[in-house]
Amino acid sequence: MHDDARVPSTALKFCVGRIKKTAPPEDCPGSEWYSYTIEHEKTRIVGKRSGTLNSVTLYLEDYVEKLNARPSWGYSSYAPKKTKK
């Protein structure tokens, strides 16, 4: 977690949904691929990631933690991430 992280808001609770092994996307290397969902009420984020089941799970847990913390940083969870220029 970053030094500037604050306690996540309890208003939003994204969570890791389903993770299952899948075929790789076309023209993408990697022997192990997983499809996943991140869920919050009616919102669902669907994606694919290469790696072991453990590495994909750790990535998703970190990603969900950051999604849930964004409102406490003054950002909307639904807006694109702001980047420094």
Summary of the structure (lengths in Angstrom):
residues: 85
radius of gyration: 14.4
end to end distance: 22.2
largest distance: 40.2
contacts: 190
relative contact order: 0.24
helix: 25%
strand: 28%
